[in-house]
Amino acid sequence: QEQLVESGGGLVQAGGSLRLSCVASGNIFSDNVMAWYRQTPGKERELVATITTGGRTNYADSVKGRFSISRDNAKNTVYLQMNSLKPEDTAVYYCNVLTVVLPRQYVYWGQGTQVTVSS
């Protein structure tokens, strides 16, 4: 069974750093897009960053220059390095994997990890 397991969340002061990890297991096609989303209560889940199998990245404007997404394809793991954290970065962060095996699209989600940034 496919599974995404996140780790690395926690409480940090403003200006600090955290590194999130997400390990994918199960029968997930290796050619995929891995991503991080985040969500705060009462708001829609928002895309933070994506990375393709080939390493192409994309970031939300709110995190550009502060966050860095990377992946280790051999370990089926995606990382999110978060620097210069701000209180508004406080959210539950979710790992996501999107893969297409024609004619179907498969989307997988992790359980989420809480990130809290204190001012």
N, C-alpha and C positions, 0 to 999 in steps of 0.2 A: 504494500500500500504506500502511495506517495505521501511524503510528509516533509514539512519545512519546520525547522526548530531554530528559533531565534535565541540569542543570548547577548549579554553585554549592557543591558539597560541599567538605570539606576538614578541616583540623586547626585547632582553636581552643581557647583556654584557657577554663576554667570562668568563667562570667559574661559571656562574649563573645557575639557575634552572627554569624549567617550568614543568607544569603538564597538559597533554592533556587528554581530556575526549571524549568519543564517546558513544552516546546513540542509541541503536537499537530499532526500533519500527516496528509494523506490524507483518505479519505472517512469522516470521523467526524461523525455527526449533531450539529448545533450545539446542540441541546437535550439537555444531559447533566449529569451530576454529576462534578466533578473532585475528586480526593482525593490525599492523601499518606498512605502507609503507611510503617512502618519494621520492620526485622527485625534481630535479633542472633542469632549462632550458637546453635543448639540451641533456639531459641524460635520460636513461631509469629509470622507477620507480623501486626502490630497496626495498627489504624486510628489515624491521628494527627488528621486534620482533613478535612472535606469542604466543598465549596461548590457550590451549584446555579448554573444559568445566570443565575438572577435575583439571585444574591448571598447567598442564605441559607447560613449557615455552621454548622458543628458541630465540636466539639473533644473529644478525649479529656481526661479529668479531669487527667491527668498534665501536660498542656501548656497548660491554660487559663490565660490571663493572661500567658503568655510567648510563645506562638506565634500568628501571624496568617496566615490563608490569604486569598488574593485572586486575582482572575483578570481577564484582559483578553480579552474575547470577540472583539474585532476581530483580535487577534493569536493566538487559540487558545492562550493561555498561562496557566498557573496558577503562583502563587508561594507560597512558604512563608517568611515572615519569622520567624526563630527568635532570640529574645532571652533573656538570662539563662540561657544554656545550662549544663547540668549534665553531669557524666560519664555519668550514666545515660541521657542522650540519644544517646550513641554508638550508631550503627546504620547499616545501609544503608537509605537512604530511597528509596522507590519512588513514582513518579507513577502515578496510575490514573484512567481515564475509564470511566464507566458510562453507556451510553445504551440506550434502549428504542425499538425500531421494531417495533411489534406485528406479529406475535406473538413476535418474538425480542428477546433481551437481548444486548448486545454489551459485552464488557469488554476493555479494553486496558491493558497495563502497559509502563512504561519499563524500562530496563536497570538502574536503580538508581545512586545516588551515595552514596559513603561520607561520613559525618559522624563525626568523632572529636573528643571533648571531653576535654581533659586536665585533671587536677586540680591 
